[in-house]
Amino acid sequence: MAEFLIWLVAALGAIGGVVLGRGWGRAEGKRAGKREAERDAMEDNSKRVERGRDAVRDGRGAGDPAERLRRNDGQW
């Protein structure tokens, strides 16, 4: 009987370890996913800001105002 109880405790311990390991892995995966999403969002934001700055720089100081008006008129 004692031998059966030892096997039962060992089996329950193994099952508990598997469940704990899966839960831990899932939590780590969620954290890693959140960090990756935040990093991707920051990279995307910085790219957008840079493109906006380039567009402003190219649009405001790009030569003669009359020529800019002619170029822009075709886009309307």
C-alpha positions in Angstrom: 0.0 0.0 0.0 2.8 2.4 0.8 4.4 1.7 -2.5 1.2 2.6 -4.3 1.0 5.9 -2.4 4.6 6.7 -3.4 3.8 6.1 -7.1 0.6 8.1 -6.7 2.4 11.1 -5.2 5.1 10.8 -7.9 2.5 10.7 -10.7 0.7 13.7 -9.2 4.0 15.6 -8.9 4.8 14.9 -12.5 1.4 16.0 -13.7 1.7 19.1 -11.5 5.1 19.9 -13.0 3.8 19.6 -16.6 0.8 21.9 -15.8 3.1 24.4 -14.1 5.6 24.3 -16.9 2.9 24.9 -19.5 1.5 27.8 -17.5 4.9 29.3 -17.1 5.7 28.9 -20.7 2.5 30.6 -21.8 3.1 33.5 -19.5 6.6 33.9 -20.9 5.3 33.8 -24.4 2.7 36.5 -23.7 5.4 38.7 -22.2 7.7 38.2 -25.1 4.9 38.8 -27.6 4.0 42.1 -25.8 7.6 43.2 -25.9 8.0 42.4 -29.6 4.7 44.2 -30.4 5.9 47.3 -28.5 9.3 47.2 -30.2 7.6 46.9 -33.6 5.2 49.8 -32.8 8.2 52.0 -31.8 10.1 51.2 -35.0 7.0 51.9 -37.1 6.4 55.1 -35.2 10.0 56.3 -35.8 9.8 55.4 -39.5 6.6 57.4 -39.8 8.0 60.4 -38.0 11.1 60.3 -40.2 9.0 60.1 -43.4 6.9 63.0 -42.2 9.9 65.1 -41.5 11.3 64.3 -44.9 8.0 65.2 -46.5 7.8 68.5 -44.6 11.4 69.3 -45.5 10.9 68.5 -49.2 7.6 70.3 -49.4 8.3 73.5 -47.6 11.8 74.4 -48.9 11.7 72.8 -52.3 12.4 75.6 -54.7 10.2 78.4 -56.1 6.7 78.7 -54.5 5.1 79.2 -57.9 6.7 76.0 -59.2 5.5 74.1 -56.1 2.0 75.4 -56.7 2.1 74.2 -60.3 3.3 70.7 -59.2 0.7 70.5 -56.4 -2.1 71.7 -58.6 -2.0 68.5 -60.6 -2.4 66.4 -57.5 -5.8 67.9 -56.7 
